[in-house]
Amino acid sequence: MTTPPPPEILIAIRGVAKRFDLGKAVVHALREVTLDIYRGEYLSVMGPSGSGKSTLFNMIGALDHPSSGSVIIGGVTLTDLTSRQLAHFRSHYIGYVFQSYNLLPAYDAITNVALPLLFSGIAPADATARAVKMLERVGLGHRLTHRPDELSGGQQQRVAIARALVAEPVIILADEPTANLDLHTGEEIIQLLRSLCDEL
C-alpha cells in the first residue's frame, strides 16, 4: 500500500513575539508562538479578550510585523518583503473577513465584492461577473443590487465573505466574524465558512 504524502505546511509561525511599549510599561501580546497550519485546514483560535488573537491574526495577515520570530507563508518569509511586496502579497494571497464587515455603504453588493478585482486591474465586466458568481455562491443571488443598509447583519457578512473569496486567495482570515451577529446567524456564518473551506 502506498503511503500518502504528508500534508503541506502552508503557514509556519516560528517563535513569534509581539511587544508594545506603553511608556514605562511593556505589554507582551504574543510570547514565542510556534505553530504550523496546513493547506486545506480549517482552524479556530479561541481565547479571552486580550489574549493576543487579533495580534496573531495581524501577524499571519501581514498587517503587522512581529517584534521577533518569523511568519512564513508558502515558503515566503514575510519580514523579508518590502512594503510594496507585502501589499502585493496581501492582495493576491490573503482574503480578510472582519467582524465589522467593512463594506462601503454607498455601493451595492456587486460593487463591494468586485472592488478588490478592479483595484488589481481586472476588467470591469469580468470583475462584475466574478462578483455575481461569488455572491450566488454565498447565497445572495437575490440581493445583488442591495446596499449594506438594505441587508441584515448576516447578509452583510456574507457579502464580506464573498469579497474575501472573489480574488481566489490561498488563505482566508476571519477575525471574530460572528461577533456582531445573533447566535443563529452566527452559526450559519460559521457553517458557511466550513463548507467553503471544504470546497476550496
Order of alpha helices (4+ residues) and beta strands (2+ residues): beta-beta-alpha-beta-beta-alpha-beta-alpha-alpha-alpha-beta-alpha
